[in-house]
Amino acid sequence: MTSAATRPGLRLLLALLAVSLLAAGCMQGLSQPSPKKRYYTLNPQRDAAPLMAQPAAGRLKVRRLAVAASFDTQELVYKLKGGGFVTDYYHLFLAAPGDQAAQALTRWIRDAGIFETVLSPTSSTNSPYILETSIDELYADYDASPPKAVVRLHAILLHDTGLKYDVVMDRTYDSATELRGSDAADAVAGMEAGLASMFGALEQDLATALATQN
């Protein structure tokens, strides 16, 4: 039989034991590694031969590619079931998607051989031809069945006559590429494929527009 004198000591011992177990559980939870962020490039590649044997025009300046405010983020954007949108804190573009797409587009048009010289958005050199582009949509659509990477690109080719800017071409391109899988890498791969398809259509339209102008 436990005496009245020893009961407080027993209660204190049990309380200390409970606190120790609770602290051990908390420390174990804190020691769990947090998810690591993963970064992706948006880099569509042009593998075909030049579109034209001889350039159709002289110099082109590719201006900075603007991205619609809803999608102008390094975090990947997803459309969920029911139509809501979320951003992915742990899966991001390595750099701003507009900057990456503009760099890829500059290289693409240069490799197509349509212009003698293609200047990047960072160039301070003036040019008689200017290509303005914007991405109006850029997200993985998991509300669609099957899921798709959705991209919309708007492109305007301007000609600086010295007195005014003439609009030589104005086009909008849409792409919805079916995703091969359900992870973030598949979403980015779908976006790249969509941009590649639209860049290919854009180069054809640029060549046609210049031929019509001349």
Secondary structure, 3 states (H helix, E strand, C coil): CCCCCCHHHHHHHHHHHHHHHHHHHHHHHHCCCCCCCEEECCCCCCCCCCCCCCCCEEEEEECCCEECHHHCCCEEEEECCCCCEEEEEEEEECCCHHHHHHHHHHHHHHHHCCEEEEECCCCCCCCCEEEEEEEEEEEEECCCCCCEEEEEEEEEEEEECCCCEEEEEEEEEEEEEECCCCCHHHHHHHHHHHHHHHHHHHHHHHHHHHHHHC
